[in-house]
Every structure is written in C-alpha cells, then in structure tokens.
Amino acid sequence: MSVPVRMPKLGMAAHEGVFVEWLVEDGRRVDEEQPIYIVATDKVETEIPAPATGVLRHGDAVPDGTYPVGTLLATIETDE
C-alpha cells in the first residue's frame, strides 16, 4: 500500500507552501513521525513528519518550488 505525502496546510490562511528540501533520500526507510522534508511559508520553515512507516519515494517536488496545499510530493510504500 502507498501512503500519500502532501503539501500541508501550515496556517489558517495558507493556500501554498515552498518545498525547501528532502531530509531523507529517495528509497530510504522512514518511521512514522520522522521528519522527512522542510516546507517554508512567509513566516517560518517547518520540518514535516512522515505520515507512516515504510519506504519513501520522492515525487516531482523541487527545492524552492511553490506548491498548493494538498499537492502530492511523495509516497511512502508500507508493508501492509
């Protein structure tokens, strides 16, 4: 099963965020709640945790790219 990793909504008025960088390489195993990437808004940079345990597969997100909330950035392949 694959769990989607999406651009989060970091504030009430947020409609988009800037993808800063991956903290985990593509194809690496991650644990749920482990920080896997950084997103920036006009006010702060935030480390975003993995929504599940499994193997991280990067999507098409590029550093300094701006993406609408909900955009698919990656998936996590779980053992389930």
N, C-alpha and C positions, 0 to 999 in steps of 0.2 A: 504494500500500500504506500502511496505517496501523500505526504502532508504538505500543503502549500505554505510557502513563506512569502508574506505580502508586505508591501509598504504600510506601516502602521499609521494610525491617526494619533499624533502626539499632543494635540491640543484641541480645544473646542472649535476653534476657527480654522484649524489646519485642513487644507484640501490637497496638499502635496508635501513632499519632503525631498531632500537631496541625499542620494546614496553616496556615502563617503568612501567606505572600503569594507572588504571582507576581512574578518578576523580569523576565519578558518578556511583552509584551502579546499578547493573542489575535490570531492571524493573522500574526504576525511569523515570519520565517525564523530558525531556530536552527541552530547547528553542534553536532555530537556532542561531548559533554563540556562544553558551555557551561552554566553554572548557569542554571536556569530557574525554580526555586521554592525556598522555605525551609520546612523541617519542624522542629518543636521536639519534644523529649522532655522528661522531667522534669529532665534534666541539661544539655542543650545545644541550640542551634539549628544546623542544618546546611543548607548550600546543596546542592541536588540537581542533578546534571548531566543534560543531555538524553541519552537512550539512542541517538539517531540524528540525522541531519541532515535538515531539512525544515521544514514549516510547523507551528507549534504551534497546537493547537486546545484551548482550555480546556474542561474538563468542568464538573461542578457543584460542585467544591470551593469552599468559602467560607472567608475568613480566620477564624482561631480555631476552625475546625471540627475535631473529632477523628474520625479515620478508622482502621479496622482495616488492618493490614498487607495489601497486595495490592489495596486499593481502587483502581479506575480513577479517576485525577484528570484526565487529558487524553489526547490522542493527538498524534502527530506524523505528518503526511502527508508521505511520502517520494516521491521522483521515480521510484522503482523500481516 
